[in-house]
Amino acid sequence: MTTTDRSNTALRRYASDLLWLHVLCGKPACRRARACMRNPRSCARRYSPMIPEPARVGMVAFLTGLQQGAAENEIRAAAPLETDALDQWTACAAAALAAKARP
């Protein structure tokens, strides 16, 4: 695996984590870690269509901003609608995860 491959995998894994794909993932390692622990490309192909488009756009805004060296508050100021949509999705995902944990 080349450095570029590792970098791309790390970026895809971070994108998966931003979208909370682990909530949808059936892999026990990902669900336990509450993060992408396997193949992020495979998970993104499988689960991204289930994520609302505005949340996916918010994830892209975050990744783009971070790659350009922007701080989180700068990204939120530059793309408020997109980051709000991502926040709404992650709140829903967190609520679903909490509901599953209740007996």
Secondary structure, DSSP 4 states (H G I P E B T S, - for coil): --HHHHHHHHHHHHHHHHTTGGGT---HHHHHHTS--S-HHHHHHHHGGGS-HHHHHHHHHHHHHHHTT--HHHHHHH-HHHHHHHHHHHHHHHHHHHHHH--
